[in-house]
Amino acid sequence: MSLFARIRSCLLPGLLPTGTACGGVRVICDGLGNLYVVVSPKGLICFDAGWSARRVLQGFRRLGLNAQDVRAVFATHLDWDHCRCAGLYAGARLFAGAAELARRQAKGYPWTGLADGETLAVGGLTVRAIGTPGHTAGSTCYVAGDGLLFTGDALRLRNGLVAPFPACFNRDPSRVEASLRKLAALSGIRYVFTAHSGVSDRPDSAFRAWRTVS
């Protein structure tokens, strides 16, 4: 194992191997994060774009998929490790949180902003945007299809439980907890997909500490 690989395994222990995450969701490990690809009835839908073109394209080939079949990319935020490869998906529609686009450059690509709660159907998949500011001002999570929650860097999983990233990684730590409670209140979630710390198929227990007791 290379020095870089050893450092990565220590700092990012939740990176998944390229393959099937669950059901119709595939994952590509681009070296720093998990890029998720949903195989929908009318094409492929990506959640985040990845940062290493070589690794991303290698991942598509390994999965037997083609990046040119991607119909839409939903960026959880515009940090470079999540959107640098947006140009790989020729013809795909690019989406990000409207609040993110209002505060940051669109990285040279034609991103369309989505409001908190906005829902659209693309490529045969229904996707709802959930505004979760904190990691960045316009961080956005997405609920896709039948209860698939893609969170980007809005949270991490530690021993199967939802936790915030350390405050030094969040632009507005004061808003992170409110965003986590907002996600915890969502109903019908079956899987939680994170960018750097893996997947949970037990969202009820993962979010337990963040549910408001009435």
C-alpha positions as CSV (number, residue, x, y, z in Angstrom):
1,M,0.0,0.0,0.0
2,S,1.4,3.4,-1.0
3,L,2.0,6.2,1.6
4,F,-1.0,8.1,0.1
5,A,-3.2,5.1,0.4
6,R,-2.2,4.6,4.0
7,I,-2.9,8.2,4.9
8,R,-6.2,8.1,3.1
9,S,-7.3,5.0,4.9
10,C,-6.6,6.7,8.3
11,L,-8.2,10.1,7.4
12,L,-11.1,8.7,5.3
13,P,-11.9,5.2,6.6
14,G,-15.4,5.3,5.2
15,L,-14.4,5.4,1.5
16,L,-16.2,2.6,-0.3
17,P,-14.8,0.4,-3.0
18,T,-16.1,1.0,-6.5
19,G,-19.1,-1.3,-7.0
20,T,-22.7,-1.7,-5.8
21,A,-23.7,0.3,-2.8
22,C,-27.2,-1.1,-2.7
23,G,-30.0,-2.0,-5.2
24,G,-29.8,0.4,-8.1
25,V,-27.1,2.6,-6.5
26,R,-23.5,2.2,-7.6
27,V,-20.5,3.9,-6.0
28,I,-17.3,5.1,-7.6
29,C,-14.4,5.8,-5.2
30,D,-12.4,8.6,-6.8
31,G,-9.7,8.5,-4.1
32,L,-11.1,11.2,-1.8
33,G,-14.8,10.6,-1.8
34,N,-17.8,8.4,-2.8
35,L,-19.5,9.4,-6.0
36,Y,-22.9,7.7,-6.3
37,V,-24.6,6.7,-9.5
38,V,-28.3,5.8,-9.6
39,V,-29.2,3.5,-12.5
40,S,-32.6,4.9,-13.3
41,P,-35.1,3.7,-16.0
42,K,-34.0,6.5,-18.5
43,G,-30.3,6.9,-17.8
44,L,-27.8,7.5,-15.0
45,I,-28.1,10.1,-12.3
46,C,-25.0,11.2,-10.3
47,F,-24.9,12.6,-6.8
48,D,-21.7,14.8,-6.9
49,A,-19.4,14.8,-9.8
50,G,-16.0,13.7,-8.4
51,W,-12.6,15.3,-8.5
52,S,-10.3,13.0,-10.4
53,A,-11.3,12.5,-14.1
54,R,-9.0,9.5,-14.4
55,R,-10.4,7.8,-11.4
56,V,-14.0,8.6,-12.2
57,L,-13.8,7.3,-15.8
58,Q,-12.0,4.3,-14.6
59,G,-14.8,3.7,-12.1
60,F,-17.5,3.9,-14.8
61,R,-15.6,1.4,-16.9
62,R,-15.3,-0.9,-14.0
63,L,-19.0,-0.7,-13.4
64,G,-19.8,-1.3,-17.1
65,L,-21.4,2.1,-17.3
66,N,-20.7,5.1,-19.5
67,A,-20.4,8.7,-18.2
68,Q,-22.1,9.9,-21.4
69,D,-25.3,8.2,-20.3
70,V,-25.5,10.5,-17.2
71,R,-28.7,12.5,-17.5
72,A,-28.2,14.7,-14.4
73,V,-25.6,15.6,-11.7
74,F,-26.8,16.8,-8.3
75,A,-24.0,18.5,-6.5
76,T,-24.3,18.5,-2.7
77,H,-22.0,21.6,-2.7
78,L,-19.3,23.2,-4.8
79,D,-16.1,22.2,-3.0
80,W,-13.6,21.1,-5.6
81,D,-13.6,17.5,-4.5
82,H,-17.3,17.2,-5.3
83,C,-17.7,19.1,-8.5
84,R,-14.3,19.3,-10.3
85,C,-15.4,16.6,-12.8
86,A,-18.7,18.2,-13.9
87,G,-17.4,18.6,-17.4
88,L,-17.1,14.8,-17.9
89,Y,-20.9,14.4,-18.3
90,A,-21.6,15.8,-21.7
91,G,-25.3,16.6,-22.1
92,A,-26.1,16.1,-18.4
93,R,-28.1,18.7,-16.5
94,L,-26.2,20.1,-13.6
95,F,-28.0,21.0,-10.3
96,A,-26.8,22.5,-7.0
97,G,-28.5,24.3,-4.2
98,A,-29.7,27.8,-5.1
99,A,-28.1,29.2,-2.0
100,E,-24.8,27.6,-2.9
101,L,-24.8,29.2,-6.4
102,A,-25.8,32.6,-4.9
103,R,-22.6,32.7,-2.8
104,R,-20.0,30.8,-4.9
105,Q,-18.8,30.8,-8.4
106,A,-20.4,28.1,-10.6
107,K,-17.0,26.6,-11.5
108,G,-17.5,27.5,-15.2
109,Y,-20.4,25.1,-15.8
110,P,-24.1,25.9,-16.3
111,W,-25.5,24.9,-12.9
112,T,-29.2,25.2,-12.2
113,G,-30.1,26.2,-8.6
114,L,-32.7,24.2,-6.6
115,A,-34.6,25.8,-3.7
116,D,-35.0,24.0,-0.4
117,G,-37.9,21.5,-0.9
118,E,-37.9,21.7,-4.7
119,T,-38.7,18.4,-6.4
120,L,-38.1,17.5,-10.0
121,A,-38.1,14.3,-12.1
122,V,-35.2,13.7,-14.4
123,G,-34.1,10.5,-16.1
124,G,-37.0,8.6,-14.6
125,L,-36.0,9.5,-11.1
126,T,-37.7,11.9,-8.7
127,V,-35.3,14.0,-6.6
128,R,-36.1,16.4,-3.8
129,A,-33.6,19.0,-2.6
130,I,-33.2,19.5,1.1
131,G,-31.3,22.7,2.1
132,T,-28.8,21.8,4.9
133,P,-26.5,24.8,5.4
134,G,-23.5,24.5,7.7
135,H,-20.6,22.7,5.9
136,T,-21.1,25.4,3.2
137,A,-23.7,28.1,3.1
138,G,-25.7,26.3,0.4
139,S,-25.0,22.6,1.2
140,T,-27.9,20.6,-0.1
141,C,-28.9,17.0,0.5
142,Y,-31.1,15.0,-1.9
143,V,-33.9,12.4,-1.4
144,A,-34.1,10.3,-4.5
145,G,-36.6,7.6,-5.5
146,D,-37.7,5.3,-2.7
147,G,-36.0,6.9,0.3
148,L,-32.4,7.3,-0.8
149,L,-30.8,10.2,1.1
150,F,-27.5,11.6,-0.4
151,T,-25.8,13.9,2.1
152,G,-22.4,14.9,0.8
153,D,-20.5,16.5,3.6
154,A,-23.6,17.6,5.7
155,L,-22.7,14.7,8.0
156,R,-20.5,11.8,8.6
157,L,-21.1,8.3,10.0
158,R,-19.2,7.2,13.1
159,N,-19.8,3.7,14.3
160,G,-23.1,3.8,12.3
161,L,-24.3,7.0,14.0
162,V,-24.8,10.4,12.4
163,A,-22.3,13.0,13.5
164,P,-21.2,16.4,12.3
165,F,-17.7,16.9,10.8
166,P,-15.3,18.7,13.2
167,A,-16.1,22.4,13.3
168,C,-12.9,23.3,11.4
169,F,-14.3,21.7,8.3
170,N,-17.6,23.6,8.5
171,R,-18.0,27.2,7.3
172,D,-20.9,27.8,9.7
173,P,-20.8,25.2,12.6
174,S,-23.7,26.9,14.3
175,R,-26.0,25.8,11.6
176,V,-24.9,22.2,11.3
177,E,-26.9,20.8,14.2
178,A,-30.1,22.4,12.9
179,S,-29.5,20.8,9.5
180,L,-28.9,17.4,11.1
181,R,-32.2,17.7,13.1
182,K,-33.9,18.6,9.8
183,L,-32.6,15.5,8.2
184,A,-33.5,13.4,11.2
185,A,-37.1,14.5,10.9
186,L,-37.5,13.2,7.3
187,S,-39.8,10.2,6.9
188,G,-39.4,7.2,4.6
189,I,-35.6,7.3,4.4
190,R,-34.2,3.8,3.8
191,Y,-30.5,4.5,3.1
192,V,-28.1,7.3,4.0
193,F,-25.2,7.8,1.6
194,T,-22.3,10.0,2.7
195,A,-19.4,11.4,0.7
196,H,-16.6,10.3,2.9
197,S,-17.9,7.9,5.5
198,G,-19.9,5.2,3.9
199,V,-23.5,4.1,3.9
200,S,-26.1,3.3,6.5
201,D,-29.1,1.1,5.9
202,R,-30.4,1.8,9.4
203,P,-31.3,5.5,9.3
204,D,-33.7,5.3,12.2
205,S,-30.9,4.3,14.6
206,A,-28.3,6.5,12.8
207,F,-30.3,9.7,13.4
208,R,-31.7,8.8,16.8
209,A,-29.6,11.3,18.7
210,W,-30.8,14.1,16.4
211,R,-34.5,13.7,16.7
212,T,-36.3,16.4,18.7
213,V,-38.2,15.0,21.6
214,S,-41.7,16.5,21.8
